[in-house]
Amino acid sequence: MNITRLEEAQSAFLERFPGGFAHPEMLAIAKKHKVDKMTALVQERFAKARFKDTDAIVASMSEVVGKSSLVSIFEKPRFKEFAGLMLPEDKKQLAGGLRSWLHGDRQAGFEAVLDVLSAGRLAKWSLQTVIPMYFHPTTEVFLKPTTVKGVIEFFELEVPPYRPTPSWEFYEAYHAAIMDMQVRVDPSLRLATAAFCGFLMMSLGGDRE
């Protein structure tokens, strides 16, 4: 990790936005993305007791994907169609995998969800990580390919090579790198992982001051 670049990025960001994510412009962006509403929705819909109803869980997954501003407009209808055509056993595996990821064995859950998405040719980082990030906003990470690749290169992160297809090995390595970077910056920049990754994204290329 290039700590010097991280420190420089922090200085530039805080100079531009005093108070970090408490700055009015940052609050407006958070409001635009409906961060608080999406987090509350996901934490309510995917509470542990909710997983007794598999159909409702899959329907809620489709709803969240459809509402999230972080998911591509091309992926939203594809996931909705896929969820509507899933066989009962696939729904059970998908819901069970998500339950494990959110409430138990993270790796087993990640891989179970990935298996189902792969079968539907929907193994995309955004679909794989969006719900866990909303449910655990300070400990799980949303991966947007362009941002991930830029962050790895610019901040010289030591992680496995990025691949378009999700893998637990890469997720855990990138996740650990983000957690490590967060503890090295001002508290105003680490309210949630999505916000922190937004700061990193704004520090890349033309977005840097």
Secondary structure as GFF3:
##gff-version 3
##sequence-region A 1 209
A	DSSP	alpha_helix	3	16	.	.	.	ID=ss1
A	DSSP	three_ten_helix	20	22	.	.	.	ID=ss2
A	DSSP	alpha_helix	24	32	.	.	.	ID=ss3
A	DSSP	alpha_helix	35	45	.	.	.	ID=ss4
A	DSSP	three_ten_helix	48	52	.	.	.	ID=ss5
A	DSSP	alpha_helix	54	67	.	.	.	ID=ss6
A	DSSP	alpha_helix	75	85	.	.	.	ID=ss7
A	DSSP	alpha_helix	88	103	.	.	.	ID=ss8
A	DSSP	alpha_helix	106	119	.	.	.	ID=ss9
A	DSSP	alpha_helix	125	135	.	.	.	ID=ss10
A	DSSP	alpha_helix	145	154	.	.	.	ID=ss11
A	DSSP	alpha_helix	168	182	.	.	.	ID=ss12
A	DSSP	three_ten_helix	187	189	.	.	.	ID=ss13
A	DSSP	alpha_helix	193	202	.	.	.	ID=ss14
A	DSSP	three_ten_helix	205	207	.	.	.	ID=ss15
###
